[in-house]
Amino acid sequence: MKLSFPSIGLAVVAALALAVVPSVLAGQNKNATALKRTVTIQNSATLGGSSLEAGQYEAVVELTEPATLVLKRGNKELARVRVMRKDLASQSRYDRVDVRTANDGSREVVAIYFKGAIESFLVADNSGVALVEKP
């Protein structure tokens, strides 16, 4: 069978696509310093004391220690909180923002998941942290 340039070119492109796609789908490069995705919050909620309306946001997880989640709209930073990384049993099937509803009806963002990622990011709970008071 005689191979022509177009068929070899297609084979090279297909091989490159197969090599690149798994890392893109995984959504997380272990050497990356930040993950960026567009996420949707279905209902208004709070995050780190900031009120967020329902809608789309750019979510940036800064992977330096301590890991930090930043939600933005355009160039404006709306919320910044510490997050804890938690391994998942399998890759997340979709981008997701988990919201907890308190007894008083208020909603608070508690976790974020990125499609294809093998870990989630849980908002750090500061309610049990003792505050240092100056004498």
Protein Blocks (a to p, Z undefined) as FASTA:
>chain_A
ZZdfklmmmmmmmmmmmmmmmmmmnopafkbcbdcdddddfbdcdeehiacdeddddddd
dfbdcddddddehjbcfbdcdddddddfbdcfbdcddddddfkopacdfbdcdehiabdc
ddddfklpccdddZZ
